[in-house]
Amino acid sequence: ERMKPLLEKCGELGLPINIHVAEPYWMYEPMDKHNDGLMNAFTWRIEKKEGLLSHQQLINSLENAVRDNPGTKIIACHFANCSYDLNIIGRLLDAYPNLYADISARYAETAATPRATKAFYEKHQDKLLYGTDMGKDSEMYATTLRILETEDEHFYDRNLFSYHWPLHGLGLSSQVLEKLYSILIF
């Protein structure tokens, strides 16, 4: 409610809003052997406290803002932190013409499922933006571009990611890559 005037004004001015919604899902889960992201989640976990919204409640708040402000272009950074299930953000991208997503800092999570992730990129190619949120050194670009552009299988980059699963190239088409690297939403 308090943000409504700002969201409306940004829409009037043609200014997109890039918003960070939630955190990765595993940060909300119990810190046990069933938590795939435990190597990071234990340090960055979300403590269950009175008044804190759950992951799903935060995604619902994003949907409410997008739905209630159709004249404002909203970019959900990090796939709205739905990299564990891209169908969640995919449903929102399908439903709302004013919603976009950037792919920043979720390369390791999405490169673990290359076929499903590639299909997601192909379907939503007009609504995805390249981003990094991981610094700007050449090694980071080399790894993120390797994930997006090659079909390399089963590789690791321990300098960027501490996950136990391997990374895989998505082998995105030149059409998808061109859109991803140059999409303008103004």
C-alpha positions in Angstrom: 0.0 0.0 0.0 2.7 2.5 1.0 4.6 1.8 -2.3 1.6 2.3 -4.6 2.2 6.0 -5.3 5.9 5.3 -6.1 5.0 2.4 -8.3 2.4 4.4 -10.2 4.8 7.4 -10.6 7.5 5.1 -12.0 5.0 3.8 -14.5 3.9 7.3 -15.5 7.6 8.3 -16.1 8.4 5.0 -17.9 10.9 4.0 -15.3 11.2 0.2 -14.7 11.6 -1.0 -11.1 14.1 -3.7 -10.3 13.0 -5.4 -7.1 14.7 -8.1 -5.0 12.0 -10.4 -3.7 12.6 -13.1 -1.1 15.8 -15.1 -0.8 16.6 -18.5 -2.2 14.1 -21.0 -1.0 16.6 -23.2 0.9 17.3 -20.3 3.3 13.8 -20.7 4.7 14.1 -24.5 5.1 15.4 -26.5 8.1 19.2 -26.6 8.3 19.5 -30.4 8.0 20.8 -33.0 5.6 17.8 -32.6 3.3 18.6 -29.0 2.6 20.5 -28.9 -0.8 21.7 -25.3 -0.2 23.0 -26.0 3.3 26.6 -25.0 2.5 25.2 -21.4 2.1 21.9 -21.6 3.9 23.4 -22.2 7.3 25.3 -18.9 7.1 22.6 -16.9 5.3 19.5 -18.6 6.7 16.3 -16.8 7.4 15.4 -17.2 11.1 11.8 -17.9 11.7 10.6 -14.9 13.6 7.2 -13.4 14.3 6.1 -11.1 11.4 8.6 -12.4 8.8 6.9 -13.5 5.6 7.6 -16.9 4.1 9.0 -17.4 0.7 5.6 -17.9 -0.8 4.1 -14.9 0.9 6.9 -12.8 -0.5 6.2 -14.1 -4.0 2.5 -13.3 -3.5 3.5 -9.7 -2.6 5.4 -9.5 -5.8 2.4 -10.8 -7.8 0.1 -8.3 -6.0 2.4 -5.4 -6.9 2.7 -6.4 -10.5 -1.1 -7.1 -10.9 -2.1 -3.8 -9.1 0.3 -1.7 -11.2 -0.1 -2.8 -14.8 1.4 0.4 -16.2 4.7 -0.1 -14.4 7.3 -2.4 -15.7 8.7 -4.5 -12.8 11.9 -6.6 -13.0 12.1 -9.4 -10.5 15.8 -9.8 -9.9 17.3 -13.3 -9.5 14.3 -15.0 -11.1 12.4 -13.7 -8.0 14.5 -16.2 -6.1 12.5 -19.0 -7.6 15.4 -20.8 -9.2 14.5 -23.9 -7.4 11.3 -24.1 -9.5 11.3 -21.8 -12.5 7.7 -22.6 -13.1 6.7 -20.2 -10.3 8.2 -17.2 -12.0 7.3 -18.6 -15.4 3.6 -18.5 -14.4 3.9 -14.9 -13.3 5.8 -13.9 -16.5 3.0 -15.6 -18.5 0.2 -13.8 -16.6 1.6 -10.3 -16.4 2.9 -8.4 -19.5 4.6 -5.8 -17.2 6.7 -8.4 -15.4 10.3 -9.2 -16.4 13.0 -11.1 -14.6 16.8 -10.8 -14.5 18.9 -13.9 -14.2 21.6 -12.5 -11.9 23.4 -14.6 -9.3 21.4 -17.7 -9.9 23.6 -19.4 -12.5 24.7 -22.3 -10.2 21.2 -23.1 -9.2 19.7 -23.1 -12.7 22.7 -24.7 -14.4 22.1 -27.9 -12.4 19.0 -28.6 -14.6 20.1 -27.6 -18.1 17.2 -29.0 -20.2 14.4 -27.5 -18.1 16.3 -24.2 -17.7 17.0 -24.0 -21.4 13.3 -24.6 -22.1 12.4 -21.8 -19.7 14.8 -19.4 -21.4 13.4 -20.2 -24.8 9.8 -19.7 -23.6 10.5 -16.5 -21.8 13.2 -15.0 -24.0 11.4 -11.7 -24.4 11.1 -11.2 -20.7 14.6 -12.1 -19.4 17.5 -9.8 -18.8 21.2 -10.6 -18.3 22.6 -9.6 -14.9 25.4 -10.8 -12.7 25.3 -9.3 -9.2 28.6 -11.2 -8.7 31.2 -8.5 -9.3 32.7 -7.7 -12.6 36.0 -9.7 -13.0 36.7 -11.6 -16.2 36.4 -15.0 -14.5 32.8 -14.4 -13.5 31.9 -13.4 -17.0 33.7 -16.4 -18.5 31.8 -18.8 -16.2 28.4 -17.1 -16.7 28.8 -17.0 -20.5 30.0 -20.6 -20.5 26.8 -21.6 -18.7 24.6 -19.6 -21.1 26.4 -20.2 -24.4 28.0 -23.6 -24.4 26.8 -27.2 -24.0 29.7 -28.1 -21.7 28.7 -30.7 -19.1 29.6 -31.4 -15.5 32.0 -28.6 -14.6 32.6 -26.7 -11.4 33.8 -23.2 -10.6 34.7 -23.3 -6.9 35.8 -19.6 -6.9 32.3 -18.5 -7.7 30.0 -21.2 -6.3 30.3 -23.5 -3.3 27.6 -25.9 -4.3 28.2 -29.6 -4.4 26.4 -30.1 -7.7 28.0 -29.6 -11.1 27.2 -26.9 -13.6 26.1 -27.5 -17.2 26.0 -25.3 -20.2 22.6 -24.4 -21.5 23.6 -24.0 -25.2 21.1 -21.2 -25.7 20.5 -20.2 -29.4 21.9 -17.0 -30.8 18.3 -15.6 -31.0 17.8 -16.1 -27.2 21.3 -14.9 -26.4 20.9 -11.7 -28.4 17.6 -10.9 -26.6 19.0 -11.8 -23.2 22.0 -9.5 -23.7 20.2 -6.6 -25.2 16.6 -6.5 -24.1 15.3 -3.1 -23.5 12.1 -2.6 -21.6 11.7 1.2 -21.7 
